[in-house]
Amino acid sequence: MTTSLSIADSLAAPTRPDYLPIAEHGVIGDLRTVALVGTEGTIDWYCPGRFDAPSVFGAILDKERGGRYTIAPAHDGWTSRQLYFPDTNVLITRFLTEDGVAEILDFMPIAGSGSGGDGRLIRTVLSIRGEMPFRIAVEPAFDYGRAAHETHVTEHGALFRSNGRSLALSSPVPLAAAAGGAYAEFVLAPDERMSFVLEPAGDRGPRPYSEEETRALFTETVDYWRRWISRSRYRGRWREMVDRSALTLKLLTYQPSGAIVAAPTTSLPEQLGGERNWDYRFTWIRDASFSLYALLRLGFSDEAAAFGSWLADRFRDRMHGESGPLQIMYGVD
């Protein structure tokens, strides 16, 4: 295990908890996988490529060895809050200090939507008012923290490589490598923005991204979610909450097959030390039927058709040699 969390840990004030409550996380995704983003600017859960892939950032389960990706103010005395860009799954984490206000826009371009997809995780840091110093710490822990990795810092960012899997981080600021991670400090000037792009890499290193390119991906992602939610038939008094719930359910769909996962996480116990810490990154037939019913009531028939096709394939599996009832759960593919 090559990861070290010393720099990331130093970002937090002594009064902050070791583990953020689940409610202190927002979720972003690309209809193949998701990332959980904490109110402290940390990505605490992320499985590249698909919901049930081994985690690379898993600090939500183990802050010492799980791996995380942090962008946060480089000093104490700040507060934060999270909200979504209206009618989208683009997450805003806002940092407030006496001297200024800055935000992180976290999003994943949607696979198969224009130039989006390809598993990119984009974090754009922008100054709203004043000047603010930031630290970035990217500390991956491949295969649930079980696999070692190499870190190579390049002109345009860093490459993390482990057992045939690799991630490239495109960075507009020079990075330094230490203890298996990549780190930097930078100052965000008034009205300035910087974008960091993490993506699957193969053996190639990170490529540079211009702010124009990341802006275009942001606009494309916003447009996708707004087009999608505009199909909702609900017009009642709880529209904002119903739409937010629908957007979250959509994030739990696996686009290549139409399957719907019960939740994007695993191994979180109902009670500390308890036994109920199951993996919910499967399509549980009962849970998926509830999600599907909600989406259908709102008018999202495409999702129902995709899930119906996936379910019909499970029945065809039974007709070709298997016997008995359907399983209680299946993998997303």
Residue pairs with C-beta under 8 A, 6 or more apart in sequence:
1 65
1 141
1 145
1 146
1 148
2 148
2 149
2 151
2 179
2 180
3 65
3 67
3 139
3 140
3 141
3 145
3 179
3 180
3 181
4 139
4 178
4 179
4 180
4 181
5 59
5 63
5 64
5 68
5 137
5 139
6 179
7 135
7 137
7 139
7 178
7 181
7 183
8 42
8 68
8 70
8 137
8 139
9 63
11 40
11 41
11 70
11 72
11 73
11 74
11 135
11 137
12 40
13 76
13 77
16 40
18 63
19 60
19 63
20 38
20 39
20 40
20 42
20 44
20 60
22 268
24 38
24 39
24 40
24 82
25 36
25 37
25 38
25 39
25 44
25 45
25 60
26 36
26 37
26 39
26 82
26 84
26 91
26 93
26 106
27 34
27 35
27 36
27 37
27 89
27 91
27 248
27 251
27 264
28 34
28 35
28 37
28 89
28 90
28 91
28 106
28 107
28 108
28 121
28 251
29 35
29 89
29 108
29 251
29 264
30 108
30 109
30 110
30 111
30 116
30 117
30 119
30 120
31 110
31 111
31 250
31 251
31 253
31 254
31 255
32 49
32 50
32 51
32 111
32 119
32 254
32 255
32 256
33 46
33 47
33 48
33 49
33 50
33 51
33 53
33 119
33 264
34 45
34 46
34 51
34 108
34 251
34 252
34 264
35 43
35 45
35 46
35 57
35 106
35 108
35 121
36 43
36 44
36 45
36 46
36 60
36 264
36 265
37 43
37 44
37 82
37 91
37 93
37 106
38 44
39 80
39 81
39 82
39 93
40 70
40 72
40 80
41 70
41 71
41 72
41 80
41 93
41 95
41 104
42 59
42 68
42 69
42 70
42 72
43 57
43 68
43 69
43 70
43 106
43 121
44 57
44 58
44 59
44 60
44 66
44 68
45 55
45 57
45 58
45 59
45 60
45 61
45 264
45 265
46 55
46 56
46 57
46 69
46 121
47 53
47 54
47 55
47 56
47 281
48 56
48 119
48 165
48 167
48 200
49 119
49 200
50 254
50 332
50 333
51 254
51 261
51 264
51 281
51 332
52 279
52 281
52 282
52 331
52 332
54 142
54 143
54 144
55 61
55 66
55 67
55 141
55 143
55 144
55 145
56 67
56 140
56 141
56 142
56 167
57 66
57 67
57 68
57 69
57 140
57 141
58 66
58 67
58 68
58 141
58 144
58 145
59 66
59 67
59 68
60 66
60 265
60 268
61 267
61 268
62 145
65 141
65 145
66 141
66 144
66 145
67 139
67 140
67 141
67 142
67 145
68 137
68 139
69 137
69 138
69 139
69 140
69 198
70 135
70 136
70 137
70 138
70 139
71 104
71 123
71 125
71 134
71 135
71 136
71 196
72 78
72 95
72 134
72 135
73 95
73 97
73 102
73 132
73 133
73 134
73 135
74 133
74 134
74 135
74 185
75 97
75 133
77 97
77 98
78 95
78 96
78 97
79 95
79 96
79 97
80 93
80 94
80 95
80 96
81 93
81 94
81 96
82 91
82 92
82 93
82 94
83 91
83 92
83 94
84 90
84 91
84 92
84 244
84 247
85 91
85 92
85 105
85 222
87 225
87 226
87 229
87 230
87 243
87 247
88 107
88 221
88 222
88 225
88 226
88 229
88 247
89 107
89 225
89 247
89 248
89 250
89 251
90 105
90 106
90 107
90 218
90 221
90 222
90 225
91 105
91 106
91 107
92 103
92 104
92 105
92 106
93 103
93 104
93 106
94 101
94 102
94 103
94 128
95 101
95 102
95 103
95 104
95 132
97 130
97 132
99 130
99 131
99 132
100 127
100 128
100 129
100 130
100 131
100 132
100 190
101 127
101 128
101 129
101 130
102 125
102 126
102 127
102 128
102 132
102 134
102 188
103 125
103 126
103 128
104 123
104 124
104 125
105 122
105 123
105 124
105 126
105 218
106 121
106 122
106 123
107 122
107 217
107 218
107 221
108 119
108 120
108 121
108 122
108 221
109 115
109 116
109 117
109 118
109 120
109 122
109 217
109 220
109 221
110 116
110 117
110 220
110 221
110 224
111 117
111 118
111 119
111 255
112 255
113 220
113 221
113 224
114 220
115 216
115 217
115 220
116 217
116 220
116 221
116 224
118 199
118 200
119 199
119 200
120 197
120 198
120 199
120 217
121 197
121 198
121 199
122 195
122 196
122 197
122 198
122 214
122 217
122 218
123 195
123 196
123 197
123 198
124 193
124 194
124 195
124 196
124 214
124 218
125 134
125 188
125 193
125 194
125 195
125 196
126 188
126 192
126 193
126 194
127 188
127 189
127 190
127 191
127 192
127 193
129 190
130 190
131 187
131 188
131 189
131 190
132 187
132 188
133 185
133 186
133 187
133 188
134 185
134 186
134 187
134 188
135 183
135 184
135 185
136 171
136 173
136 175
136 182
136 183
136 184
136 185
136 186
136 196
137 181
137 182
137 183
138 158
138 160
138 169
138 181
138 182
138 183
138 198
139 179
139 180
139 181
140 149
140 160
140 162
140 167
140 180
140 181
142 148
142 149
142 160
142 162
142 163
142 165
143 162
143 163
143 165
147 162
147 163
148 162
148 180
149 160
149 161
149 162
149 180
150 160
150 161
150 162
151 158
151 159
151 160
151 177
151 180
151 181
151 182
152 158
152 159
152 161
152 177
152 205
153 175
153 176
153 177
153 182
154 205
154 206
156 170
156 171
156 205
156 206
156 207
156 208
157 168
157 169
157 170
157 171
157 175
157 182
157 196
157 205
157 206
158 168
158 169
158 171
158 175
158 177
158 182
158 206
159 166
159 167
159 168
159 169
159 201
159 204
159 205
159 206
160 166
160 167
160 168
160 169
160 182
161 201
161 203
165 200
166 200
166 201
166 202
166 203
167 198
167 199
167 200
167 201
168 198
168 199
168 200
168 201
168 204
168 205
168 206
168 207
169 175
169 182
169 196
169 197
169 198
169 206
170 196
170 197
170 198
170 199
170 206
170 207
170 208
170 209
171 182
171 184
171 196
171 206
172 194
172 195
172 196
173 184
173 186
173 194
174 184
175 182
175 183
175 184
176 182
176 183
176 184
177 183
186 194
188 194
193 211
194 211
195 209
195 211
195 214
197 206
197 209
197 214
225 247
228 247
228 250
229 243
229 246
229 247
231 299
231 300
232 242
232 243
232 246
232 298
232 299
232 300
233 298
233 299
234 242
234 243
234 298
236 242
242 298
245 294
246 294
246 295
246 298
246 300
249 260
249 291
249 294
249 295
250 295
250 300
250 303
251 264
252 260
252 261
252 262
252 263
252 264
252 291
253 259
253 260
253 303
253 306
253 307
254 260
254 261
254 283
254 332
254 333
256 333
257 306
257 310
257 332
257 333
258 303
258 305
258 306
258 307
258 308
258 309
258 310
259 283
259 288
259 307
259 310
259 330
259 331
259 332
259 333
260 283
260 287
260 288
260 291
260 292
260 303
260 307
261 280
261 281
261 282
261 283
261 332
262 280
262 281
262 282
262 283
262 284
262 287
262 288
262 329
263 280
263 281
264 280
264 281
265 280
265 281
266 277
266 278
266 279
266 280
266 281
267 277
267 279
268 277
269 275
269 276
269 277
270 276
270 277
281 332
282 329
282 330
282 331
282 332
283 310
283 329
283 330
283 331
283 332
284 328
284 329
285 326
285 327
285 328
285 329
285 330
286 328
288 307
292 303
292 304
292 307
295 303
295 304
296 304
314 326
314 327
314 330
315 326
318 324
318 326
